Amino acid sequence: METTNQSQNAVKVYLCPMHREVRQPNPGKCPKCHWMYLVPEGTRFGMLRSMVKSPLQLFIMAAVMVAITVAIMITMR
Ligand SMILES: [Zn+2]
């Protein structure tokens, strides 16, 4: 018993780019960090990866992301 039109019936799962364990059936904000928007499975990091071309860029982006996270954590207190 197999369905042939799987691409149409594919269940979309939305994931948080920062939290691998977050899997939701609907788009929205991550229930863990409350500020990252969930992205459909498969496209995770797709946009980010296309933007990052070199390891240095990746490092800078990671540093910026950490800085933003820390800033938000401090602000939320
Ligand atoms: Zn998250």
PDB file of the backbone (N, CA, C, O) and the ligand in Angstrom, with CONECT records:
HET     ZN  A 101       1
ATOM      1  N   MET A   1       0.858  -1.203   0.000  1.00  0.00           N
ATOM      2  CA  MET A   1       0.000   0.000   0.000  1.00  0.00           C
ATOM      3  C   MET A   1       0.884   1.239   0.000  1.00  0.00           C
ATOM      4  O   MET A   1       1.431   1.645   1.025  1.00  0.00           O
ATOM      5  N   GLU A   2       1.000   1.815  -1.168  1.00  0.00           N
ATOM      6  CA  GLU A   2       1.827   3.017  -1.243  1.00  0.00           C
ATOM      7  C   GLU A   2       1.129   4.081  -2.060  1.00  0.00           C
ATOM      8  O   GLU A   2       0.489   3.800  -3.074  1.00  0.00           O
ATOM      9  N   THR A   3       1.265   5.300  -1.597  1.00  0.00           N
ATOM     10  CA  THR A   3       0.673   6.412  -2.340  1.00  0.00           C
ATOM     11  C   THR A   3       1.696   6.954  -3.321  1.00  0.00           C
ATOM     12  O   THR A   3       2.847   7.207  -2.965  1.00  0.00           O
ATOM     13  N   THR A   4       1.261   7.128  -4.559  1.00  0.00           N
ATOM     14  CA  THR A   4       2.192   7.563  -5.593  1.00  0.00           C
ATOM     15  C   THR A   4       2.408   9.076  -5.577  1.00  0.00           C
ATOM     16  O   THR A   4       3.489   9.561  -5.911  1.00  0.00           O
ATOM     17  N   ASN A   5       1.380   9.806  -5.189  1.00  0.00           N
ATOM     18  CA  ASN A   5       1.516  11.274  -5.191  1.00  0.00           C
ATOM     19  C   ASN A   5       1.981  11.766  -3.828  1.00  0.00           C
ATOM     20  O   ASN A   5       1.284  12.517  -3.145  1.00  0.00           O
ATOM     21  N   GLN A   6       3.165  11.329  -3.454  1.00  0.00           N
ATOM     22  CA  GLN A   6       3.695  11.693  -2.143  1.00  0.00           C
ATOM     23  C   GLN A   6       4.078  13.170  -2.061  1.00  0.00           C
ATOM     24  O   GLN A   6       4.012  13.782  -0.994  1.00  0.00           O
ATOM     25  N   SER A   7       4.476  13.728  -3.191  1.00  0.00           N
ATOM     26  CA  SER A   7       4.915  15.125  -3.157  1.00  0.00           C
ATOM     27  C   SER A   7       3.764  16.060  -2.805  1.00  0.00           C
ATOM     28  O   SER A   7       3.973  17.115  -2.206  1.00  0.00           O
ATOM     29  N   GLN A   8       2.553  15.669  -3.179  1.00  0.00           N
ATOM     30  CA  GLN A   8       1.401  16.511  -2.863  1.00  0.00           C
ATOM     31  C   GLN A   8       0.928  16.269  -1.443  1.00  0.00           C
ATOM     32  O   GLN A   8       0.394  17.168  -0.793  1.00  0.00           O
ATOM     33  N   ASN A   9       1.127  15.056  -0.970  1.00  0.00           N
ATOM     34  CA  ASN A   9       0.682  14.726   0.373  1.00  0.00           C
ATOM     35  C   ASN A   9       1.763  14.939   1.427  1.00  0.00           C
ATOM     36  O   ASN A   9       1.544  14.665   2.607  1.00  0.00           O
ATOM     37  N   ALA A  10       2.905  15.416   1.014  1.00  0.00           N
ATOM     38  CA  ALA A  10       4.023  15.576   1.934  1.00  0.00           C
ATOM     39  C   ALA A  10       3.647  16.454   3.114  1.00  0.00           C
ATOM     40  O   ALA A  10       3.136  17.564   2.963  1.00  0.00           O
ATOM     41  N   VAL A  11       3.914  15.921   4.275  1.00  0.00           N
ATOM     42  CA  VAL A  11       3.611  16.678   5.492  1.00  0.00           C
ATOM     43  C   VAL A  11       4.752  17.645   5.751  1.00  0.00           C
ATOM     44  O   VAL A  11       5.915  17.258   5.864  1.00  0.00           O
ATOM     45  N   LYS A  12       4.386  18.902   5.840  1.00  0.00           N
ATOM     46  CA  LYS A  12       5.416  19.910   6.094  1.00  0.00           C
ATOM     47  C   LYS A  12       5.672  20.018   7.585  1.00  0.00           C
ATOM     48  O   LYS A  12       4.762  20.094   8.411  1.00  0.00           O
ATOM     49  N   VAL A  13       6.947  20.018   7.876  1.00  0.00           N
ATOM     50  CA  VAL A  13       7.356  20.184   9.263  1.00  0.00           C
ATOM     51  C   VAL A  13       8.194  21.452   9.334  1.00  0.00           C
ATOM     52  O   VAL A  13       9.082  21.679   8.513  1.00  0.00           O
ATOM     53  N   TYR A  14       7.892  22.258  10.320  1.00  0.00           N
ATOM     54  CA  TYR A  14       8.635  23.506  10.471  1.00  0.00           C
ATOM     55  C   TYR A  14       9.644  23.363  11.598  1.00  0.00           C
ATOM     56  O   TYR A  14       9.345  22.866  12.684  1.00  0.00           O
ATOM     57  N   LEU A  15      10.844  23.818  11.296  1.00  0.00           N
ATOM     58  CA  LEU A  15      11.937  23.650  12.239  1.00  0.00           C
ATOM     59  C   LEU A  15      12.539  24.995  12.606  1.00  0.00           C
ATOM     60  O   LEU A  15      12.495  25.954  11.836  1.00  0.00           O
ATOM     61  N   CYS A  16      13.101  25.035  13.802  1.00  0.00           N
ATOM     62  CA  CYS A  16      13.827  26.234  14.217  1.00  0.00           C
ATOM     63  C   CYS A  16      15.271  26.106  13.735  1.00  0.00           C
ATOM     64  O   CYS A  16      15.907  25.077  13.961  1.00  0.00           O
ATOM     65  N   PRO A  17      15.792  27.134  13.077  1.00  0.00           N
ATOM     66  CA  PRO A  17      17.176  27.057  12.597  1.00  0.00           C
ATOM     67  C   PRO A  17      18.187  26.863  13.725  1.00  0.00           C
ATOM     68  O   PRO A  17      19.310  26.412  13.496  1.00  0.00           O
ATOM     69  N   MET A  18      17.779  27.207  14.936  1.00  0.00           N
ATOM     70  CA  MET A  18      18.706  27.115  16.059  1.00  0.00           C
ATOM     71  C   MET A  18      18.475  25.889  16.926  1.00  0.00           C
ATOM     72  O   MET A  18      19.387  25.433  17.616  1.00  0.00           O
ATOM     73  N   HIS A  19      17.269  25.355  16.894  1.00  0.00           N
ATOM     74  CA  HIS A  19      16.954  24.219  17.758  1.00  0.00           C
ATOM     75  C   HIS A  19      16.502  23.036  16.920  1.00  0.00           C
ATOM     76  O   HIS A  19      15.400  23.034  16.371  1.00  0.00           O
ATOM     77  N   ARG A  20      17.356  22.039  16.827  1.00  0.00           N
ATOM     78  CA  ARG A  20      17.061  20.861  16.015  1.00  0.00           C
ATOM     79  C   ARG A  20      15.865  20.084  16.551  1.00  0.00           C
ATOM     80  O   ARG A  20      15.160  19.429  15.784  1.00  0.00           O
ATOM     81  N   GLU A  21      15.631  20.149  17.847  1.00  0.00           N
ATOM     82  CA  GLU A  21      14.563  19.342  18.444  1.00  0.00           C
ATOM     83  C   GLU A  21      13.183  19.945  18.228  1.00  0.00           C
ATOM     84  O   GLU A  21      12.171  19.282  18.456  1.00  0.00           O
ATOM     85  N   VAL A  22      13.135  21.214  17.785  1.00  0.00           N
ATOM     86  CA  VAL A  22      11.849  21.872  17.576  1.00  0.00           C
ATOM     87  C   VAL A  22      11.286  21.460  16.224  1.00  0.00           C
ATOM     88  O   VAL A  22      11.875  21.735  15.178  1.00  0.00           O
ATOM     89  N   ARG A  23      10.142  20.801  16.264  1.00  0.00           N
ATOM     90  CA  ARG A  23       9.446  20.370  15.040  1.00  0.00           C
ATOM     91  C   ARG A  23       7.973  20.679  15.217  1.00  0.00           C
ATOM     92  O   ARG A  23       7.315  20.132  16.102  1.00  0.00           O
ATOM     93  N   GLN A  24       7.457  21.560  14.370  1.00  0.00           N
ATOM     94  CA  GLN A  24       6.061  21.936  14.495  1.00  0.00           C
ATOM     95  C   GLN A  24       5.346  21.773  13.161  1.00  0.00           C
ATOM     96  O   GLN A  24       5.954  21.918  12.101  1.00  0.00           O
ATOM     97  N   PRO A  25       4.023  21.464  13.222  1.00  0.00           N
ATOM     98  CA  PRO A  25       3.268  21.295  11.974  1.00  0.00           C
ATOM     99  C   PRO A  25       2.879  22.626  11.336  1.00  0.00           C
ATOM    100  O   PRO A  25       2.462  22.659  10.178  1.00  0.00           O
ATOM    101  N   ASN A  26       3.010  23.698  12.066  1.00  0.00           N
ATOM    102  CA  ASN A  26       2.610  25.009  11.546  1.00  0.00           C
ATOM    103  C   ASN A  26       3.757  26.010  11.633  1.00  0.00           C
ATOM    104  O   ASN A  26       4.606  25.915  12.518  1.00  0.00           O
ATOM    105  N   PRO A  27       3.777  26.967  10.712  1.00  0.00           N
ATOM    106  CA  PRO A  27       4.813  27.995  10.793  1.00  0.00           C
ATOM    107  C   PRO A  27       4.552  28.932  11.966  1.00  0.00           C
ATOM    108  O   PRO A  27       3.449  28.978  12.512  1.00  0.00           O
ATOM    109  N   GLY A  28       5.569  29.662  12.334  1.00  0.00           N
ATOM    110  CA  GLY A  28       5.423  30.590  13.456  1.00  0.00           C
ATOM    111  C   GLY A  28       6.756  30.791  14.120  1.00  0.00           C
ATOM    112  O   GLY A  28       7.810  30.569  13.523  1.00  0.00           O
ATOM    113  N   LYS A  29       6.697  31.212  15.362  1.00  0.00           N
ATOM    114  CA  LYS A  29       7.940  31.430  16.092  1.00  0.00           C
ATOM    115  C   LYS A  29       8.299  30.204  16.895  1.00  0.00           C
ATOM    116  O   LYS A  29       7.438  29.423  17.300  1.00  0.00           O
ATOM    117  N   CYS A  30       9.593  30.053  17.117  1.00  0.00           N
ATOM    118  CA  CYS A  30      10.094  28.911  17.865  1.00  0.00           C
ATOM    119  C   CYS A  30       9.599  28.972  19.302  1.00  0.00           C
ATOM    120  O   CYS A  30       9.705  30.017  19.944  1.00  0.00           O
ATOM    121  N   PRO A  31       9.054  27.862  19.825  1.00  0.00           N
ATOM    122  CA  PRO A  31       8.591  27.857  21.215  1.00  0.00           C
ATOM    123  C   PRO A  31       9.727  27.877  22.220  1.00  0.00           C
ATOM    124  O   PRO A  31       9.505  28.094  23.411  1.00  0.00           O
ATOM    125  N   LYS A  32      10.929  27.655  21.749  1.00  0.00           N
ATOM    126  CA  LYS A  32      12.076  27.633  22.671  1.00  0.00           C
ATOM    127  C   LYS A  32      12.716  29.004  22.816  1.00  0.00           C
ATOM    128  O   LYS A  32      12.934  29.482  23.930  1.00  0.00           O
ATOM    129  N   CYS A  33      13.013  29.628  21.698  1.00  0.00           N
ATOM    130  CA  CYS A  33      13.715  30.919  21.778  1.00  0.00           C
ATOM    131  C   CYS A  33      12.763  32.098  21.564  1.00  0.00           C
ATOM    132  O   CYS A  33      13.106  33.233  21.894  1.00  0.00           O
ATOM    133  N   HIS A  34      11.584  31.845  21.020  1.00  0.00           N
ATOM    134  CA  HIS A  34      10.541  32.873  20.878  1.00  0.00           C
ATOM    135  C   HIS A  34      10.915  34.028  19.963  1.00  0.00           C
ATOM    136  O   HIS A  34      10.217  35.042  19.945  1.00  0.00           O
ATOM    137  N   TRP A  35      11.973  33.905  19.220  1.00  0.00           N
ATOM    138  CA  TRP A  35      12.296  35.001  18.284  1.00  0.00           C
ATOM    139  C   TRP A  35      12.723  34.504  16.918  1.00  0.00           C
ATOM    140  O   TRP A  35      12.687  35.262  15.948  1.00  0.00           O
ATOM    141  N   MET A  36      13.128  33.239  16.821  1.00  0.00           N
ATOM    142  CA  MET A  36      13.477  32.692  15.521  1.00  0.00           C
ATOM    143  C   MET A  36      12.198  32.224  14.832  1.00  0.00           C
ATOM    144  O   MET A  36      11.367  31.548  15.438  1.00  0.00           O
ATOM    145  N   TYR A  37      12.049  32.586  13.571  1.00  0.00           N
ATOM    146  CA  TYR A  37      10.893  32.089  12.829  1.00  0.00           C
ATOM    147  C   TYR A  37      11.191  30.685  12.308  1.00  0.00           C
ATOM    148  O   TYR A  37      12.286  30.399  11.824  1.00  0.00           O
ATOM    149  N   LEU A  38      10.198  29.833  12.419  1.00  0.00           N
ATOM    150  CA  LEU A  38      10.377  28.457  11.963  1.00  0.00           C
ATOM    151  C   LEU A  38      10.406  28.417  10.440  1.00  0.00           C
ATOM    152  O   LEU A  38       9.703  29.169   9.764  1.00  0.00           O
ATOM    153  N   VAL A  39      11.238  27.520   9.922  1.00  0.00           N
ATOM    154  CA  VAL A  39      11.359  27.380   8.470  1.00  0.00           C
ATOM    155  C   VAL A  39      10.953  25.968   8.074  1.00  0.00           C
ATOM    156  O   VAL A  39      11.172  25.031   8.842  1.00  0.00           O
ATOM    157  N   PRO A  40      10.360  25.792   6.880  1.00  0.00           N
ATOM    158  CA  PRO A  40       9.957  24.446   6.457  1.00  0.00           C
ATOM    159  C   PRO A  40      11.153  23.520   6.355  1.00  0.00           C
ATOM    160  O   PRO A  40      12.250  23.932   5.978  1.00  0.00           O
ATOM    161  N   GLU A  41      10.919  22.253   6.702  1.00  0.00           N
ATOM    162  CA  GLU A  41      11.999  21.267   6.635  1.00  0.00           C
ATOM    163  C   GLU A  41      12.522  21.184   5.206  1.00  0.00           C
ATOM    164  O   GLU A  41      11.748  21.213   4.249  1.00  0.00           O
ATOM    165  N   GLY A  42      13.816  21.083   5.071  1.00  0.00           N
ATOM    166  CA  GLY A  42      14.418  21.013   3.748  1.00  0.00           C
ATOM    167  C   GLY A  42      15.061  22.331   3.358  1.00  0.00           C
ATOM    168  O   GLY A  42      16.099  22.360   2.697  1.00  0.00           O
ATOM    169  N   THR A  43      14.433  23.422   3.777  1.00  0.00           N
ATOM    170  CA  THR A  43      14.994  24.730   3.454  1.00  0.00           C
ATOM    171  C   THR A  43      15.825  25.270   4.613  1.00  0.00           C
ATOM    172  O   THR A  43      16.363  26.374   4.540  1.00  0.00           O
ATOM    173  N   ARG A  44      15.923  24.496   5.667  1.00  0.00           N
ATOM    174  CA  ARG A  44      16.687  24.944   6.824  1.00  0.00           C
ATOM    175  C   ARG A  44      18.132  25.221   6.423  1.00  0.00           C
ATOM    176  O   ARG A  44      18.811  24.377   5.837  1.00  0.00           O
ATOM    177  N   PHE A  45      18.565  26.386   6.745  1.00  0.00           N
ATOM    178  CA  PHE A  45      19.927  26.842   6.440  1.00  0.00           C
ATOM    179  C   PHE A  45      20.157  27.031   4.946  1.00  0.00           C
ATOM    180  O   PHE A  45      21.236  27.464   4.540  1.00  0.00           O
ATOM    181  N   GLY A  46      19.180  26.718   4.137  1.00  0.00           N
ATOM    182  CA  GLY A  46      19.354  26.877   2.703  1.00  0.00           C
ATOM    183  C   GLY A  46      19.690  28.303   2.333  1.00  0.00           C
ATOM    184  O   GLY A  46      20.619  28.561   1.568  1.00  0.00           O
ATOM    185  N   MET A  47      18.920  29.231   2.887  1.00  0.00           N
ATOM    186  CA  MET A  47      19.136  30.653   2.614  1.00  0.00           C
ATOM    187  C   MET A  47      20.465  31.104   3.189  1.00  0.00           C
ATOM    188  O   MET A  47      21.237  31.819   2.551  1.00  0.00           O
ATOM    189  N   LEU A  48      20.709  30.660   4.422  1.00  0.00           N
ATOM    190  CA  LEU A  48      21.949  31.043   5.107  1.00  0.00           C
ATOM    191  C   LEU A  48      23.162  30.514   4.351  1.00  0.00           C
ATOM    192  O   LEU A  48      24.152  31.224   4.172  1.00  0.00           O
ATOM    193  N   ARG A  49      23.076  29.281   3.916  1.00  0.00           N
ATOM    194  CA  ARG A  49      24.208  28.650   3.227  1.00  0.00           C
ATOM    195  C   ARG A  49      24.497  29.331   1.891  1.00  0.00           C
ATOM    196  O   ARG A  49      25.650  29.463   1.481  1.00  0.00           O
ATOM    197  N   SER A  50      23.419  29.764   1.217  1.00  0.00           N
ATOM    198  CA  SER A  50      23.634  30.418  -0.067  1.00  0.00           C
ATOM    199  C   SER A  50      24.282  31.791   0.121  1.00  0.00           C
ATOM    200  O   SER A  50      24.941  32.312  -0.779  1.00  0.00           O
ATOM    201  N   MET A  51      24.081  32.362   1.305  1.00  0.00           N
ATOM    202  CA  MET A  51      24.669  33.670   1.593  1.00  0.00           C
ATOM    203  C   MET A  51      26.132  33.541   2.003  1.00  0.00           C
ATOM    204  O   MET A  51      26.950  34.423   1.739  1.00  0.00           O
ATOM    205  N   VAL A  52      26.440  32.429   2.649  1.00  0.00           N
ATOM    206  CA  VAL A  52      27.788  32.240   3.175  1.00  0.00           C
ATOM    207  C   VAL A  52      28.636  31.505   2.143  1.00  0.00           C
ATOM    208  O   VAL A  52      28.338  30.371   1.769  1.00  0.00           O
ATOM    209  N   LYS A  53      29.679  32.160   1.699  1.00  0.00           N
ATOM    210  CA  LYS A  53      30.516  31.567   0.656  1.00  0.00           C
ATOM    211  C   LYS A  53      31.880  31.125   1.184  1.00  0.00           C
ATOM    212  O   LYS A  53      32.490  30.209   0.633  1.00  0.00           O
ATOM    213  N   SER A  54      32.351  31.758   2.228  1.00  0.00           N
ATOM    214  CA  SER A  54      33.672  31.421   2.726  1.00  0.00           C
ATOM    215  C   SER A  54      33.632  31.131   4.228  1.00  0.00           C
ATOM    216  O   SER A  54      32.714  31.574   4.919  1.00  0.00           O
ATOM    217  N   PRO A  55      34.619  30.390   4.737  1.00  0.00           N
ATOM    218  CA  PRO A  55      34.658  30.094   6.177  1.00  0.00           C
ATOM    219  C   PRO A  55      34.730  31.359   7.028  1.00  0.00           C
ATOM    220  O   PRO A  55      34.194  31.398   8.136  1.00  0.00           O
ATOM    221  N   LEU A  56      35.390  32.389   6.513  1.00  0.00           N
ATOM    222  CA  LEU A  56      35.489  33.641   7.267  1.00  0.00           C
ATOM    223  C   LEU A  56      34.115  34.272   7.420  1.00  0.00           C
ATOM    224  O   LEU A  56      33.760  34.763   8.492  1.00  0.00           O
ATOM    225  N   GLN A  57      33.341  34.255   6.329  1.00  0.00           N
ATOM    226  CA  GLN A  57      31.981  34.780   6.373  1.00  0.00           C
ATOM    227  C   GLN A  57      31.140  33.997   7.371  1.00  0.00           C
ATOM    228  O   GLN A  57      30.346  34.566   8.121  1.00  0.00           O
ATOM    229  N   LEU A  58      31.328  32.684   7.366  1.00  0.00           N
ATOM    230  CA  LEU A  58      30.590  31.818   8.282  1.00  0.00           C
ATOM    231  C   LEU A  58      30.925  32.184   9.721  1.00  0.00           C
ATOM    232  O   LEU A  58      30.045  32.256  10.579  1.00  0.00           O
ATOM    233  N   PHE A  59      32.196  32.412   9.967  1.00  0.00           N
ATOM    234  CA  PHE A  59      32.642  32.768  11.315  1.00  0.00           C
ATOM    235  C   PHE A  59      32.033  34.098  11.737  1.00  0.00           C
ATOM    236  O   PHE A  59      31.551  34.238  12.861  1.00  0.00           O
ATOM    237  N   ILE A  60      32.057  35.075  10.829  1.00  0.00           N
ATOM    238  CA  ILE A  60      31.503  36.398  11.145  1.00  0.00           C
ATOM    239  C   ILE A  60      30.008  36.276  11.427  1.00  0.00           C
ATOM    240  O   ILE A  60      29.500  36.864  12.382  1.00  0.00           O
ATOM    241  N   MET A  61      29.313  35.514  10.597  1.00  0.00           N
ATOM    242  CA  MET A  61      27.871  35.336  10.792  1.00  0.00           C
ATOM    243  C   MET A  61      27.572  34.654  12.114  1.00  0.00           C
ATOM    244  O   MET A  61      26.636  35.028  12.820  1.00  0.00           O
ATOM    245  N   ALA A  62      28.377  33.645  12.447  1.00  0.00           N
ATOM    246  CA  ALA A  62      28.190  32.934  13.715  1.00  0.00           C
ATOM    247  C   ALA A  62      28.412  33.885  14.877  1.00  0.00           C
ATOM    248  O   ALA A  62      27.662  33.868  15.853  1.00  0.00           O
ATOM    249  N   ALA A  63      29.446  34.718  14.773  1.00  0.00           N
ATOM    250  CA  ALA A  63      29.750  35.678  15.825  1.00  0.00           C
ATOM    251  C   ALA A  63      28.617  36.684  15.975  1.00  0.00           C
ATOM    252  O   ALA A  63      28.245  37.041  17.093  1.00  0.00           O
ATOM    253  N   VAL A  64      28.069  37.140  14.859  1.00  0.00           N
ATOM    254  CA  VAL A  64      26.948  38.088  14.883  1.00  0.00           C
ATOM    255  C   VAL A  64      25.730  37.437  15.520  1.00  0.00           C
ATOM    256  O   VAL A  64      25.036  38.058  16.325  1.00  0.00           O
ATOM    257  N   MET A  65      25.477  36.201  15.164  1.00  0.00           N
ATOM    258  CA  MET A  65      24.316  35.492  15.721  1.00  0.00           C
ATOM    259  C   MET A  65      24.460  35.317  17.229  1.00  0.00           C
ATOM    260  O   MET A  65      23.491  35.476  17.971  1.00  0.00           O
ATOM    261  N   VAL A  66      25.653  34.996  17.675  1.00  0.00           N
ATOM    262  CA  VAL A  66      25.899  34.838  19.116  1.00  0.00           C
ATOM    263  C   VAL A  66      25.702  36.184  19.806  1.00  0.00           C
ATOM    264  O   VAL A  66      25.098  36.256  20.876  1.00  0.00           O
ATOM    265  N   ALA A  67      26.210  37.241  19.195  1.00  0.00           N
ATOM    266  CA  ALA A  67      26.068  38.576  19.770  1.00  0.00           C
ATOM    267  C   ALA A  67      24.603  38.970  19.888  1.00  0.00           C
ATOM    268  O   ALA A  67      24.189  39.541  20.897  1.00  0.00           O
ATOM    269  N   ILE A  68      23.825  38.669  18.868  1.00  0.00           N
ATOM    270  CA  ILE A  68      22.386  38.988  18.885  1.00  0.00           C
ATOM    271  C   ILE A  68      21.695  38.173  19.979  1.00  0.00           C
ATOM    272  O   ILE A  68      20.870  38.700  20.726  1.00  0.00           O
ATOM    273  N   THR A  69      22.031  36.907  20.066  1.00  0.00           N
ATOM    274  CA  THR A  69      21.420  36.033  21.083  1.00  0.00           C
ATOM    275  C   THR A  69      21.721  36.561  22.480  1.00  0.00           C
ATOM    276  O   THR A  69      20.826  36.652  23.319  1.00  0.00           O
ATOM    277  N   VAL A  70      22.968  36.905  22.727  1.00  0.00           N
ATOM    278  CA  VAL A  70      23.369  37.413  24.034  1.00  0.00           C
ATOM    279  C   VAL A  70      22.636  38.724  24.325  1.00  0.00           C
ATOM    280  O   VAL A  70      22.158  38.936  25.439  1.00  0.00           O
ATOM    281  N   ALA A  71      22.550  39.596  23.329  1.00  0.00           N
ATOM    282  CA  ALA A  71      21.874  40.881  23.501  1.00  0.00           C
ATOM    283  C   ALA A  71      20.409  40.671  23.862  1.00  0.00           C
ATOM    284  O   ALA A  71      19.872  41.364  24.727  1.00  0.00           O
ATOM    285  N   ILE A  72      19.772  39.724  23.207  1.00  0.00           N
ATOM    286  CA  ILE A  72      18.351  39.435  23.486  1.00  0.00           C
ATOM    287  C   ILE A  72      18.188  38.834  24.875  1.00  0.00           C
ATOM    288  O   ILE A  72      17.253  39.173  25.600  1.00  0.00           O
ATOM    289  N   MET A  73      19.084  37.958  25.236  1.00  0.00           N
ATOM    290  CA  MET A  73      19.003  37.326  26.562  1.00  0.00           C
ATOM    291  C   MET A  73      19.162  38.377  27.652  1.00  0.00           C
ATOM    292  O   MET A  73      18.490  38.320  28.681  1.00  0.00           O
ATOM    293  N   ILE A  74      20.053  39.336  27.423  1.00  0.00           N
ATOM    294  CA  ILE A  74      20.265  40.392  28.416  1.00  0.00           C
ATOM    295  C   ILE A  74      19.030  41.280  28.480  1.00  0.00           C
ATOM    296  O   ILE A  74      18.591  41.667  29.563  1.00  0.00           O
ATOM    297  N   THR A  75      18.470  41.601  27.315  1.00  0.00           N
ATOM    298  CA  THR A  75      17.285  42.455  27.246  1.00  0.00           C
ATOM    299  C   THR A  75      16.081  41.791  27.914  1.00  0.00           C
ATOM    300  O   THR A  75      15.268  42.471  28.540  1.00  0.00           O
ATOM    301  N   MET A  76      15.962  40.484  27.786  1.00  0.00           N
ATOM    302  CA  MET A  76      14.794  39.767  28.321  1.00  0.00           C
ATOM    303  C   MET A  76      14.806  39.688  29.841  1.00  0.00           C
ATOM    304  O   MET A  76      13.764  39.456  30.453  1.00  0.00           O
ATOM    305  N   ARG A  77      15.951  39.875  30.448  1.00  0.00           N
ATOM    306  CA  ARG A  77      16.033  39.729  31.893  1.00  0.00           C
ATOM    307  C   ARG A  77      15.300  40.831  32.637  1.00  0.00           C
ATOM    308  O   ARG A  77      15.283  40.840  33.868  1.00  0.00           O
TER     309      ARG A  77
HETATM  310 ZN    ZN A 101      14.596  28.120  18.584  1.00  0.00          ZN2+
END
